[in-house]
């Protein structure tokens, strides 16, 4: 098991990304940097990013994206709820539990990339401890 939002969790995401050609293909098509900020977790606030571009592929890492196109901020309970499927992400956006800033059009254009990443998150979810 890996602890949610830990460095080991980010490594598990990268292992799954490397094993999925569909993610690499989507990453070549969409250039985006997304910073995720999760507040009030058991270890305090956590910042990590998703970066995608044709030259470097798709990667996850600690800290903010550079360049940062989009920033999403949410508290721990919201992040865990969305990650485990207990909370609908779209509902969390609509109700303001996830605050989105930056280039929203770029985020919408990158939906095929996020769709390709769904199996990555599903695979890692099975071995993640959300406590």
N, C-alpha and C positions, 0 to 999 in steps of 0.2 A: 504494500500500500504506500501511496505517496500522499503527503499532506497538501490539501488544496492551496494553491497559489505559492507553494514553496519552489525553490530552485529545482528540486527533483521533479516537481509537477511540470515545470517549463521544459525540462529535459525530456520527460515522457511525451509531451506534445511534439517536440522536435523529432523524436524517434518515429512517431506515427506519421508526421509530415513527410519524412524521408521515404517512408514505405508506400506512399500513395502518389502514383503518377498524375492522378486527376488534380491534386493540389498543386503540383509543379506546373501543370498546364494552365490552371486558372491563375496562378501567380505570375506567369509570363504575360497574361492579358490585363492584369489590374495592378496599378501602382498606387499603393496607399500605406499610410502609417497611422496606426490606431493605438492610442494610449488608453489603458484601463486603469482607473484609480478606484481601489476598494478601501473604504474607510472602516474604522472601528472593528477590525478583526481581532482574533485572539493574539496575534503577533503585532497588532497596531495597523497602521495604514500600509497598503501594498500598491506599488505601481509596476505594471508590466506592459509590454507592447507586442503588437503584431506589425511586422513590416513585410511588404511585398513589392518587389520590382523585378523586371526581367533579368537584370544583371546578377542579383544576389538571391533570387528565389523568395520563398516564404520562410519567415523565421519568427520565433517568439523569444523574448528576453526580458530581463529585469530592467526597470527604469522606463523612461518615456521614449516614445517613437521619435526618430529624427530622419527626415522631417515629419512633423506631426500634422496630419490632415484632420483627424477627428480625435476628440477626447470624450470618454465616457466615465462618469463618476457615479458611484453607487455605494451603499453601505454593505457590510458583510452579509446581513440577512438577505438582502436583495440578490447579491451575487451568488450566494449558495442556492437560493430558491430558483434562480434562472439556470444555474449549472446543473442542478439535479432534476429539473423539469417540474418542480413543485410550483413555480411561478412562470407565467407566460411572459417572455421578453417584450413582446409588443405591448402588452398591458402595463408592464413596468415602465416603458417609455411614456405611454399615454398618461399614466397617473403621476409622472414625475419622480418615480423611484430611481430611474436611471436618467441622469442629466447628460444630454448630448450637446457638445459644442464643436464648432469647426465646420468643415465642408460637407454638409449633409448630402448634397448632390453626388459627391465623390463616394460617399458611403453607399448610396443607392446603386450607383454604377458598379460597385464591387460586390453586389449580392451573389453573383456566380462564385466568387472566391469564398464567401462565407458559407455558401451551400456546399462547396467542396470540402470545407473544413469541418462540417458537421460530423462526418464519420470519425474524424480525428478526436473531437471532443467526446463522442460516444464511447470510443475505445478506452480513452483515458479515464472517463467517468467510472468505469467498472472497477478500477483499482485506485480510486481516490478516497481519502478520508476527509470528510467535510466538517469535522469537529474542531 
